[in-house]
């Protein structure tokens, strides 16, 4: 259990899930294929980007549902609240994208799927 938490925290810090030293990203939208420090593969196939997108979609939907529920129980004016929710719905997935990719790569690492051959 502690190992899982360590790997997930390393992913949220955008570090290699194996050595926790190497950076996972070259830039905000581009992930290294392997760790620069220990050569651990992050994703073995280019199509695995969809797993990170799935994590991003789920996180965004959970956040939107939570904020919408808070808006529903508050006395905020509806138009500004809905405009704020619309901005959140667009901005959050863009900002969370590298973290969702890193979390997916960490999940692949924990399950051993990052080392399987096609």
C-alpha positions as CSV (number, residue, x, y, z in Angstrom):
1,X,0.0,0.0,0.0
2,X,2.8,2.4,0.8
3,X,4.5,1.6,-2.5
4,X,1.3,2.5,-4.4
5,X,1.1,5.8,-2.5
6,X,4.7,6.5,-3.2
7,X,4.3,5.8,-6.9
8,X,1.1,7.9,-7.2
9,X,2.7,10.9,-5.3
10,X,5.8,10.6,-7.6
11,X,3.4,10.8,-10.6
12,X,1.6,13.9,-9.2
13,X,5.1,15.5,-8.9
14,X,5.7,14.4,-12.5
15,X,8.6,12.2,-11.5
16,X,9.5,8.7,-12.6
17,X,7.4,6.1,-10.7
18,X,10.5,3.8,-10.5
19,X,13.4,6.0,-9.4
20,X,11.5,9.2,-8.5
21,X,14.4,11.3,-9.9
22,X,13.8,11.5,-13.7
23,X,11.3,13.9,-15.0
24,X,8.3,12.5,-16.9
25,X,7.7,15.5,-19.2
26,X,9.7,17.2,-21.8
27,X,7.2,20.0,-21.9
28,X,3.6,20.6,-20.7
29,X,2.1,18.4,-23.4
30,X,4.9,16.0,-24.3
31,X,6.0,13.0,-22.1
32,X,9.3,11.3,-22.4
33,X,9.0,7.7,-23.7
34,X,11.5,6.5,-21.1
35,X,12.9,7.9,-17.8
36,X,16.0,10.0,-18.5
37,X,17.5,8.7,-15.2
38,X,16.7,5.0,-15.1
39,X,15.3,4.2,-18.6
40,X,12.0,2.9,-17.3
41,X,9.4,3.1,-20.1
42,X,6.4,5.3,-19.3
43,X,4.2,4.2,-22.2
44,X,5.2,1.5,-24.6
45,X,2.7,2.4,-27.4
46,X,1.6,5.8,-28.6
47,X,-2.1,4.8,-28.3
48,X,-1.8,4.6,-24.6
49,X,-2.3,8.4,-24.4
50,X,-6.0,7.6,-24.3
51,X,-5.6,6.2,-20.8
52,X,-4.4,9.5,-19.6
53,X,-7.3,11.2,-21.4
54,X,-9.7,8.9,-19.6
55,X,-8.2,9.8,-16.2
56,X,-8.5,13.5,-17.2
57,X,-12.2,13.1,-18.3
58,X,-13.1,11.3,-15.0
59,X,-11.3,13.9,-12.9
60,X,-12.9,16.8,-14.8
61,X,-16.4,15.3,-14.5
62,X,-16.1,14.7,-10.8
63,X,-14.9,18.3,-10.3
64,X,-17.7,19.7,-12.4
65,X,-20.3,17.6,-10.5
66,X,-18.9,18.7,-7.2
67,X,-18.8,22.4,-8.2
68,X,-22.3,22.2,-9.8
69,X,-23.7,20.7,-6.5
70,X,-22.1,23.5,-4.5
71,X,-23.5,26.1,-6.9
72,X,-27.0,24.4,-6.5
73,X,-26.9,24.7,-2.7
74,X,-25.5,28.3,-2.7
75,X,-27.2,31.6,-3.2
76,X,-24.9,32.7,-6.0
77,X,-26.5,34.3,-9.1
78,X,-27.0,31.6,-11.7
79,X,-25.5,33.3,-14.7
80,X,-22.1,34.1,-13.2
81,X,-22.0,30.7,-11.5
82,X,-22.7,28.9,-14.8
83,X,-20.1,31.0,-16.6
84,X,-17.5,30.2,-14.0
85,X,-18.4,26.5,-14.3
86,X,-18.0,26.7,-18.1
87,X,-14.5,28.3,-17.7
88,X,-13.6,25.6,-15.1
89,X,-14.8,22.9,-17.5
90,X,-12.5,24.2,-20.2
91,X,-9.5,25.2,-18.2
92,X,-9.2,22.3,-15.7
93,X,-8.6,19.5,-18.3
94,X,-5.9,21.6,-20.0
95,X,-4.1,22.3,-16.7
96,X,-4.6,18.7,-15.4
97,X,-3.5,17.0,-18.6
98,X,0.2,16.3,-17.7
99,X,-0.8,15.0,-14.3
100,X,-3.4,12.7,-15.8
101,X,-0.8,11.3,-18.2
102,X,1.6,10.8,-15.3
103,X,-1.0,9.1,-13.2
104,X,-1.8,6.7,-16.1
105,X,1.9,6.0,-16.6
106,X,2.2,5.3,-12.9
107,X,-0.8,2.9,-13.1
108,X,0.9,1.1,-16.0
109,X,4.1,0.9,-14.0
110,X,2.3,-0.6,-10.9
111,X,0.5,-3.2,-13.0
112,X,3.6,-4.0,-15.1
113,X,1.9,-3.2,-18.3
114,X,4.6,-0.7,-19.3
115,X,7.1,-3.5,-19.8
116,X,5.0,-5.9,-21.9
117,X,5.7,-6.2,-25.6
118,X,3.0,-5.9,-28.2
